[in-house]
Amino acid sequence: MFYLLHLIFLSFVTRNFCVSAEQYPTVKNGQELLLCRKCGADVADSHYLFSKPSPGARKTEKQNLFGQQNVTVQTLVNPFGIKFDIVTAEKARCDNIGPDQGADSWFPGYSWRICACPHCGQHLGWTFEKTISNNVENDSSDNIKSFHGLILKNILGENFTDSLIMMPKMYKM
């Protein structure tokens, strides 16, 4: 009897509360909020994603992410051999930690600082700011003064469809 009541309850729950990928709300106007994966704080808008190629990228590819098509994803490796898949954004809400660092920048002509979630302090990526240097020619076509490199594994879109929220097929009605 308990087993039967349990199955009826599961049927009610799966029918009324579970979300499948097909039913998940669509993104309005191709824009989606980017959230800190740790705490869910709003850190950016997908509208501000843009392509800023790094000459040091190990791999660059286009992906459909965050309600946008052809988002540039770059694989960058730091001096310690740690790989990061990043997207670049013109604007993001983050706390910049530490002084500007010019060494080991993935983007020549830009210094960097750690970009952390303003709510929980999670490392979201880096803020890059243009520097004036005699060693780097100023490219007049590159008028970007600052931007953010956001680590893909540390952010998620507001409309993410993760396997953890999907109900297994055996429970679907």
VOKEBA-285380 format. One record per residue (C-alpha): residue in one letter; chain; x, y, z. Coordinates in nm, 3 decimals. Each point is the difference from the previous one (the first is absolute). Layout:
VOKEBA-285380
SITE  residuo  cadena        x        y        z
SITE        A       A        X        Y        Z
...
END
This chain:
VOKEBA-285380
SITE  residuo  cadena        x        y        z
SITE        M       A    0.000    0.000    0.000
SITE        F       A    0.280    0.245    0.094
SITE        Y       A    0.173   -0.078   -0.328
SITE        L       A   -0.316    0.077   -0.198
SITE        L       A   -0.049    0.333    0.182
SITE        H       A    0.364    0.085   -0.064
SITE        L       A   -0.044   -0.065   -0.375
SITE        I       A   -0.314    0.215   -0.010
SITE        F       A    0.185    0.282    0.176
SITE        L       A    0.294   -0.027   -0.243
SITE        S       A   -0.244    0.008   -0.292
SITE        F       A   -0.157    0.320    0.136
SITE        V       A    0.340    0.162    0.057
SITE        T       A    0.140   -0.086   -0.342
SITE        R       A   -0.314    0.111   -0.177
SITE        N       A   -0.030    0.335    0.179
SITE        F       A    0.346    0.112    0.107
SITE        C       A    0.266   -0.147   -0.224
SITE        V       A    0.135    0.189   -0.297
SITE        S       A    0.120   -0.162   -0.318
SITE        A       A    0.231    0.165   -0.250
SITE        E       A   -0.287    0.039   -0.246
SITE        Q       A   -0.215    0.181    0.259
SITE        Y       A    0.272    0.228    0.136
SITE        P       A   -0.068    0.371   -0.058
SITE        T       A    0.156    0.147   -0.309
SITE        V       A    0.241    0.291    0.014
SITE        K       A   -0.156    0.335   -0.089
SITE        N       A    0.165    0.196   -0.281
SITE        G       A    0.301   -0.234    0.006
SITE        Q       A    0.118    0.139    0.334
SITE        E       A    0.059   -0.186    0.320
SITE        L       A    0.145    0.095    0.336
SITE        L       A    0.328   -0.161    0.096
SITE        L       A    0.009   -0.115    0.360
SITE        C       A    0.269   -0.099    0.246
SITE        R       A   -0.012   -0.380    0.007
SITE        K       A    0.074   -0.004    0.374
SITE        C       A   -0.265    0.240    0.135
SITE        G       A   -0.223    0.092   -0.296
SITE        A       A    0.076    0.373    0.008
SITE        D       A   -0.057    0.191   -0.324
SITE        V       A    0.346    0.085   -0.138
SITE        A       A   -0.051    0.089   -0.367
SITE        D       A   -0.244    0.018   -0.290
SITE        S       A    0.062   -0.216   -0.307
SITE        H       A   -0.061    0.310   -0.211
SITE        Y       A    0.351    0.115    0.100
SITE        L       A    0.182   -0.312   -0.121
SITE        F       A    0.238    0.075   -0.285
SITE        S       A    0.298   -0.154   -0.172
SITE        K       A    0.341    0.121    0.122
SITE        P       A    0.254   -0.249   -0.134
SITE        S       A    0.308   -0.077    0.203
SITE        P       A    0.317   -0.081   -0.193
SITE        G       A    0.084   -0.243    0.282
SITE        A       A   -0.316   -0.209   -0.033
SITE        R       A    0.067   -0.372   -0.032
SITE        K       A   -0.340   -0.051   -0.159
SITE        T       A   -0.274    0.232   -0.126
SITE        E       A   -0.346   -0.116   -0.102
SITE        K       A   -0.349    0.136   -0.051
SITE        Q       A   -0.281   -0.134    0.218
SITE        N       A   -0.367    0.079    0.051
SITE        L       A   -0.011    0.114    0.363
SITE        F       A   -0.217    0.218    0.222
SITE        G       A   -0.261    0.064   -0.269
SITE        Q       A    0.266    0.124   -0.244
SITE        Q       A    0.127   -0.166   -0.315
SITE        N       A    0.368   -0.027   -0.087
SITE        V       A    0.141    0.103    0.337
SITE        T       A    0.382   -0.014   -0.010
SITE        V       A    0.137   -0.243    0.259
SITE        Q       A    0.376    0.001    0.051
SITE        T       A    0.214   -0.250    0.185
SITE        L       A    0.278    0.184    0.182
SITE        V       A    0.277   -0.149    0.213
SITE        N       A    0.168    0.185    0.288
SITE        P       A    0.372   -0.031    0.085
SITE        F       A   -0.082   -0.284    0.242
SITE        G       A   -0.157   -0.208   -0.278
SITE        I       A   -0.361    0.047    0.114
SITE        K       A   -0.249    0.021   -0.290
SITE        F       A   -0.294    0.239   -0.004
SITE        D       A   -0.280    0.017   -0.255
SITE        I       A   -0.112    0.362   -0.009
SITE        V       A   -0.243    0.234   -0.172
SITE        T       A    0.061    0.373   -0.022
SITE        A       A   -0.251    0.264    0.108
SITE        E       A    0.005    0.378   -0.033
SITE        K       A   -0.171    0.043    0.338
SITE        A       A   -0.030   -0.216    0.312
SITE        R       A   -0.078    0.058    0.366
SITE        C       A    0.300   -0.117    0.195
SITE        D       A    0.239    0.106    0.271
SITE        N       A    0.349    0.053   -0.142
SITE        I       A    0.255   -0.142    0.240
SITE        G       A    0.362    0.104    0.032
SITE        P       A    0.219    0.241   -0.193
SITE        D       A    0.023    0.004   -0.379
SITE        Q       A    0.228   -0.275   -0.130
SITE        G       A    0.181    0.052   -0.328
SITE        A       A    0.193   -0.327   -0.003
SITE        D       A   -0.140   -0.310   -0.169
SITE        S       A   -0.300    0.178   -0.151
SITE        W       A   -0.187   -0.206   -0.258
SITE        F       A   -0.087    0.326   -0.174
SITE        P       A    0.308    0.207   -0.095
SITE        G       A   -0.042    0.368    0.086
SITE        Y       A   -0.237   -0.082    0.289
SITE        S       A    0.073   -0.044    0.369
SITE        W       A   -0.220   -0.231    0.207
SITE        R       A   -0.155   -0.041    0.342
SITE        I       A   -0.206   -0.281    0.146
SITE        C       A   -0.374    0.046   -0.048
SITE        A       A   -0.201   -0.143    0.293
SITE        C       A   -0.374   -0.030    0.061
SITE        P       A   -0.109    0.307    0.199
SITE        H       A   -0.238   -0.217    0.204
SITE        C       A    0.200   -0.311    0.099
SITE        G       A    0.358    0.070   -0.114
SITE        Q       A    0.016   -0.290   -0.249
SITE        H       A    0.275    0.044   -0.262
SITE        L       A   -0.193    0.080   -0.319
SITE        G       A    0.294    0.092   -0.223
SITE        W       A    0.206    0.311   -0.066
SITE        T       A   -0.047    0.366   -0.081
SITE        F       A    0.232    0.122   -0.275
SITE        E       A    0.084    0.371   -0.031
SITE        K       A    0.190    0.164   -0.282
SITE        T       A    0.350    0.118    0.086
SITE        I       A    0.220    0.252   -0.173
SITE        S       A    0.331   -0.159   -0.083
SITE        N       A    0.285    0.087   -0.231
SITE        N       A    0.038   -0.369   -0.079
SITE        V       A   -0.353   -0.045   -0.130
SITE        E       A   -0.120    0.189   -0.304
SITE        N       A   -0.331    0.172    0.062
SITE        D       A   -0.245   -0.137   -0.253
SITE        S       A   -0.244    0.279   -0.079
SITE        S       A   -0.264   -0.258   -0.101
SITE        D       A    0.012   -0.147    0.354
SITE        N       A   -0.171    0.263    0.210
SITE        I       A   -0.104   -0.242    0.275
SITE        K       A    0.123    0.145    0.327
SITE        S       A   -0.106   -0.290    0.223
SITE        F       A   -0.181   -0.332   -0.015
SITE        H       A   -0.047   -0.319    0.199
SITE        G       A    0.109   -0.357   -0.066
SITE        L       A   -0.258   -0.221    0.174
SITE        I       A    0.078   -0.363    0.082
SITE        L       A   -0.273   -0.219   -0.148
SITE        K       A    0.002   -0.256    0.281
SITE        N       A   -0.058    0.277    0.258
SITE        I       A   -0.306    0.157   -0.165
SITE        L       A   -0.331   -0.124   -0.134
SITE        G       A   -0.290    0.145   -0.190
SITE        E       A   -0.326    0.078    0.174
SITE        N       A   -0.178   -0.247   -0.228
SITE        F       A    0.251   -0.282    0.040
SITE        T       A   -0.115   -0.355   -0.061
SITE        D       A    0.221   -0.212    0.217
SITE        S       A   -0.041   -0.376    0.036
SITE        L       A   -0.041    0.048    0.376
SITE        I       A   -0.337    0.173   -0.046
SITE        M       A   -0.125   -0.236   -0.265
SITE        M       A   -0.221   -0.287    0.110
SITE        P       A    0.118   -0.342   -0.122
SITE        K       A   -0.204   -0.140   -0.291
SITE        M       A   -0.132   -0.287    0.212
SITE        Y       A   -0.192    0.252    0.215
SITE        K       A   -0.150    0.202   -0.286
SITE        M       A   -0.367   -0.052   -0.070
END
